[in-house]
Amino acid sequence: MKSLIPFPMLLLFAISSAAQMHFSASVTGLGNDFILVEKPFQGKYFPAVPQKVIANKRGEFQIEITGNEPGFMKIDFGDGQKVRIFIEPGRTNSLKVDLSNFKKSLSFEGAQAAQNEFLNKLQRVPLTLSDDDMLAERSFDGKIMTPKEHYLDMVDHIEAEIKILRKKGKKKFSEAFIAAVQQDITFYYTSIFSINAGHKLRELNSTQSSASTDKWTFYWSKIYDQDLFEQHNANISEYYTLALDSYLTDYRLDGLGDALYEDPNKAIGEQFLEYDRILWEEFESEQLKYALASVFSQRGLLGNNEVILLDLYEKYKIDFPTSPYLSRFEKAVSPIKESFMKETTALPAGMINIGEENEINSIEELMEQFAGKVVYLDIWATWCNPCLFEFRLKKPLEDFVKGKDIALLFISVDNEERRKKWRNTIIENGLTGYHLLANFSLRDELIDIYGDGSNLAVPRYLIFDKNGELVDGNAKQPSQNENLFKDLMRYVE
């Protein structure tokens, strides 16, 4: 293949040993007794559901990493407050943060403190994946640019950040950190350009305009003109998998039209058969094992329920029976298998579909259903992993609302063709409350009012008072239970 990259973040406590690293974090202002952690796997990024880490008796969080290979770790405190850390063997490292003043209070101690402070202060162009925002003719700073100018703009961002990295870290950063962040920077901006170019190409194809198609493809190919994905330690970054996915989808299939079969059925994931073919053509040995498992695991974790991923897992198991990634691949697709085995037609008692008999076209109509009650609204989708994770933490909230004038309302923004998946997800998670699969009219209103007019980030939580008036447009998620309960009680009495 061919060559040429971060995200906010957190740290903790490193005692080096032959086979593991340890970290600790001291956190104040946390509404729970746990944090969510994404750990590196053998020094590599590998897509997986974040692990819950419970605080000890002193209120500190101890995190243990198997192995002693350096890599990126991410910690999520909830409410969008996250930190990213580069861990490597060495003396004790630790993190302290007060969530009421997140940015100013975040501090690190230990041998790797300086480099993790740098990592979390590194300014970066936001990675936006919105169809409407990803206009490829626009540069990273919003200016209208030609394909060449856009490509050079990407290169400038990569070179500028790497220059800052090397200058800052010349004396105080480890060689492993500098090499890893350089890969991270490269894949980050490569992803932005590639995804943008893919959107632009699809736009040109839909309008039968091919005036600049060749130019976009030319500069697109320059990204992949070296062994980009096979560089040493390239897969240390989470943006490696994102860039690889974009390479397969946007560049090879949509850009170059490199497909053996026409019109794949994307509803069941037939395009993944092309991914499998291309990866086998491009990669060898250990890199092939990783590429197949990481790309398909990432797709499985999106929750789109493509059954074909089960077939690809079975194929992978035969091809690589001793792969270290096999068990992780299996975990990523296991929900698809469970869902595939279930058939449902109606919601059970306690799970009420308020749109079953009457069409609900607006928020005003919706709130009329709950006059005299405080409404906690959860806007979600079956393909949204953070949404599904919060469902598993719903029990304290369900217990709290019993006997109170509070209604739990769940609105899915899935398309109608995912109705079965919507029902199955509600049942599998035991979501007691009121449910609605939004129609086009309601979905558009939700996007206009609570999104940016084109897109709506999910999950999104809202609180309406007993008069149906919005009182909190950015409410806390169920996992922030104690803090959420205090907010809800303001409007109950």
N, C-alpha and C positions, 0 to 999 in steps of 0.2 A: 504494500500500500504506500500511501504517500504522505509528506510531513510539514510541518511548521512548528487565561486562560482561567471568582471566589465567592464569596458569600459570607455574611457576618458570622460571629463565633465565640469559644470558651475553654478554659483549662483547669488543671487540677493537681496531681501529686505523683511524681515519678520516682519510684525506687527501682533501680534496674536490677534485674535478675536474669538468669539464663533463659527463662521461658515466658516472662511476663513483665508487664509494666503496670504500675499503680498510680492512680490520680485521685485527688480529693478536691471538693469545691465547697465553699462556705457561702450560703445564699440567704439573704434576708428579704422579706416582703413577698415570699412565695406562698400562694394560697393553698398549696398541696404539700404532701410529704414525699413527692417524687419529682424527678426530672426525666426527660426522654433523651436517650443517647444513641447516636449512630456511630458505631466503632469501625475502624478499618479492619479488613480481614487479610491477615498475612501481609500487612503493609499496603494493601490495595483498597480502593473504593469498590464495594460490591453492594448493589441495591438490596435493601432489607427493611423490614418493619423496625422502627426504632425500639430499643429496649427500655423498659421502665426501671429506673434505679431509685430505691427507697432510701430516705435519710436514716442515718444511725441515731442512737440515743442522744448524741450531742448536736443533732440537727445538721450534720455534715454528710456529704455524698461521697462515697468511695467507689471509684470506677477501676475495674481491672481489665487490662487488655492482654489477651493471650498472645504469646510470642514477644519478640523484642525488635520487630522491624518498624521503622518510623512510618507515620502516615497521618492523614487528617481525621479528626474526630469532631462531631457536631453535637451540641447540647441544646435542647429546646426547653425553656422554662415556661412556655405558654404565653399567650397574648402577643405572639409574634416576636418575643424576645429570645434571640438565639445567639450562640457564640460558636466559633469555629476554632479549633486548636490543632496545632501540629505537635504530635507526640513522638518522642524518641527516647531511647534509653539515656539515663543521666541522673543527676541528683534530684532531690525532691522538688517538684513543681506544684503549685497550687493556684487556685483562683478564688477571689472574693468579689461579690457583687451585691448591690442593693437594688432590687428590681423597681423601686420607686424612683430611682435616678440611675437608670441602667448604664447609659453611655459614660457618664462622669465617674461612676463608682467602680466600674469594671477594672480590676487590677490583677496582675499576675506576679508570682514570686517563684524563684528558683532559677536553675541554669538556663532554661529556655524562655524566661519571662519576656525578654526584649523582643524576640522574634514573634511571639504570640501577640504582643501588644501591636507590633507592626502589622501583622496579619489582620487584626480586627479594626485597624484604622485605615487600611488600604482603601482608597476611594476608587469606585468602579462604576462604569456605566451600567444602569439597571438591566437585568436580563428579563425582557418582556416577551411573553409567548402569545400575546393576543393577536388574532388574525387581523384586526383593523389597525392595531398599532404597529405591526411588523411590516411597514411599507418599505420595501427594499430599496426604493430610490432615495429614501431618507438616510442621512448619516446617523452616527451615534448621538450627535448633538442636535438632531432634528432638521438640519439643512438638506435641501434637495440636491442630490448628487448623482452623477453618472455611475455606471458599474465600476469603472476604473477608479474614480474618486472614492467610492464607497470601500473598495478593496484596500486602497492606500490608507484610508482613514483607519481601517481595522489594523493594518500593519503598524501604523503610527501609535495606536493605543498599546499594542503588544510591546513594541520597542520602548515606549516611554515608561511603562510599568516595570519592565525588566531592568531598565536603567536605574530606576529608583530603588528597586530591590537590591541590586548589586552594590549601589553606592551606600545605602543604609547598612547593608549587611556585611560589608567588606571585612570588618574586624570582629563583629559580635554575633553574626549568624552562622549556624553550622552549614557545611557543604550540602548535607542532606536536605535542609530546609530550603536553601536557595534553589537547589535543583527541583524540588517538589513544587515550590511556588511558581517557578518559571514554567513548568508544565501546566500548572493550574491556569496561569494567565493566558498561555497560548490556546488551550482548549476552550477557555471561556469565550474569548473573542472570535475564535474560529466558529464556535457554535452560533454566535449571534449572526455572523455573516452568512453562514450556510443556511440557517433557518430563514433569514430574510430573503435570501436569493430564491429559496424554494417557494416562498409565498409569491414573490414577484413572477417567477416562471409560471406558476399556476394561474396567476392573473392574466399574463400575456396569452397563455393557451386558451383561456376561457373567452378572450375577446378576439381570438384569431389574429392577434398582433404579434408578429415575429421580428419586429424591427431590431429590438435589442436583446433577443433571446440568446443569440450567439455570443454577444459580449458578456452577458451574465455568466454563461457557461464557461467562457474562456477564463475569466477571473476566478470563478468558482474552482475550476480545475487547478489553478495555481496553488490553492490551499493544500490540495492533495498531490502535489507533484513530487513529494518525497515520501519516505516511509513514516508518515505522521503517527499512525497508531501502533507502530512497532518499535518506537524509540524506547530506550531503556527507562523503565519505571514510569512510562506514560500513563498507565492506568492507576496511578496513585490518586488522581483527582476525580471528583464526581462529574466534572464536566467532560471527562473522557467518554463516559457512556453516553452523555447527551450528544456530543459531537459525532460519535460512532452511529448513533441512531439516525441523526440528521444526514450523515453520509449515505446510509442505506436508503432512507426514505426520500429525502429531498434531492440528493445529488444523483445517485445511481438509478433509482426507479423513475422519479418525476423529472429530473434534469436530463439525464442521458437516455431515458426510456429503455434501460437495460433490464428487460424482463423476458422470461421465456414464455409466459402466458399472458394473454390480454385480459383486461377487465377482471382483476381478482375481486372476489367477494370480501370486501373489507369488514363487513358486518361480522364475519366469522374469523377474520384474520388471515385470509389466504395469502396476503402479501408477505406474511412471515416465512412462507416457503421460499420466497425469493431472497429474503434476508439470509436464510440458512444456506442457500446455494452460493450467494456472493461471499459470505464469510468463509465457507469452505474453499472457495477459489483464492481468496486473498490471504488467509492466515494459515499458520502451521503450528503444530505442536502445542505448547503450553498457552501461547497467545490465542490460539483457536478455541481451546477449552474455556478460557476466560471470556472471550468475545461472545460466544454463543450463549453461555450461561448468564452473563450480565445483561445483555440486550433483551433476552427473552424473560428474565426475571423482572427487569424494569417494566416491561410491558404487562406482565402478570400482576404486578403490584398496582398498576393503574386501575384495576378493578373493572375492566371492560368486558370481562367474561368471555374472551375468545377461546373456545374449546380447543382450537387447533394447537394452542400452546401445550395442552396435555400430550398431544401426539409428539410434539417436538421434544418435550421432556423425556418421553419414553425412548425416542430415538437417541437422545443424548446419553441416556443411561446405558444403552447398548454400546454406543460408540466409545464412551469414556466411563466405564464402570468404577474406576478408582479415582475419578476427578475430585479434588477437594471442594469444588463448587457444587457438587451434585446435591447435597442435602439442602443447600441454600436455594437452589433452583426448585427443588421439590416444595419447600415451604412457600415460595412465591406463587406457585400455581395450585397449591392445595385448596384454596378457597374456590377456585374455578371448578375443581372436581366435586367439591361438596355441593356447590350450587347446581351443577349439571345433574346431580342425582336427585334433585328435589323438583317437584311440580306443585304449584299452588294455584288456586282459583280465587279465593276470598281471604280477607283479613280476619283473623280470629277476634273474639271478644276482647275489648280493651284497646283495640287498634282500629280506630274509626276513620273510614275514608269519607271525609266531609264533601268530596266532590262526586260521590257515587251517583247521586240522584240529580243534583242541581249543578249546572255549570257555574264556576266562579271565575269572573273575568277581571276583577280588580281587587286591590288591597282593601278598599272601602267595603266592598261586598263581603270580603273575607272577615273583616273585623266585626261586621254586623252579626256574625255567627257566635261571637263571644262577648256580647254586651254584658257588662257587670263583672267581667273577669280580667285579671292581668294575663297577658299572653306572652309566653317566651317562645319566640319563633326561631327555628333552626332551618336555615336554607342550605340544602345539601344536594349531592348527586351520587349516584351509585359508583361512578368512576373516581371519586375523590377519596384518597386514602386518609387524609386527616379527618374527614367527616366520619369515616368508618371507625377510625381509632377512637374518636370521642364517644361513639355509640357504646363501646365496650366499657366506658367509665360513667354510664348514665345512672346506675343504681342509687347513689346518694341523692341525686336530683329528683328521681322518681319518689323516693321516700320523703323528701322534703316537701313536695307539693301536695301530698295526701292531706285531705281535709282543709285545704286552703283554696281561695278563689284564684287559682293559677292554672292556666291551660297550657299544656305542652303541645305546640303545633309544629309539625314537620312538613316543609314544602320541598319537594324534589324538582329540580330544573332539568331532569332528564327528558329526552325526546319520547314521544308516544311509543315508539318501537321498543323501548326498554321497560315497558310497563311490567312485564313478568319479572325482570330483574329487580325493579323497584319493590314489588310486592315481596319477593323472596328476601331481599335485604331487610325489610321491616320485620319479617317473621324470624329470620335467623338471628337478629339482634334483639328481639323481644321489645320493640319500641312501642310501649304503651303510650297512647295519646292520640291526637288528631293528625290525619295525614292527607296530603293533597299532592297529586302530580300536576304541576302547573301547566295550563294550556298556553297557547302562543300569546294570547292577550295578557294574561297575568305575568308570564315570564318576561315579556317586553317591559311591562311596568316595573317589575323588580329590578331589571337591568337599568332602566332609565333613572329610577329614584335612588337605588342603593348601589348601583355600579357606576360606570363612567359613560353610560349611554350606549356602549357597544359590548361591554363585558361585565360580568359580575364574579368576583372572586368568592369561592366557597371553600370551607364553610363560612357562613355569615350568621351572626346571632343578633336578634333584635328583641327589645322589650316594649310592649304596648300597655298603656294603663287601662283602667276599667272603662274609660270612655272611647277606647280604640285609637288613642293618640300615641304616636311614637315618642317614647321618652328616653330611649337609649338605642342609638343606631349602630353601636359597636359594642354590644354586650359581651360579657365574659363567656367562655365556652364551659360546658358541663364539668370538665376536669378541674376548673378553678372553683370548686364547689362552694367553699365557705364564703369567698368574696362574692360569688354570684348570688348566693342566698341573701346576703345583706342587701344587695342591689334590688332584688325582687321584693323584699319585705318593705322597702320604701313605698311601694305602690299598692300593697295589699291592704294596709290599714287606712 
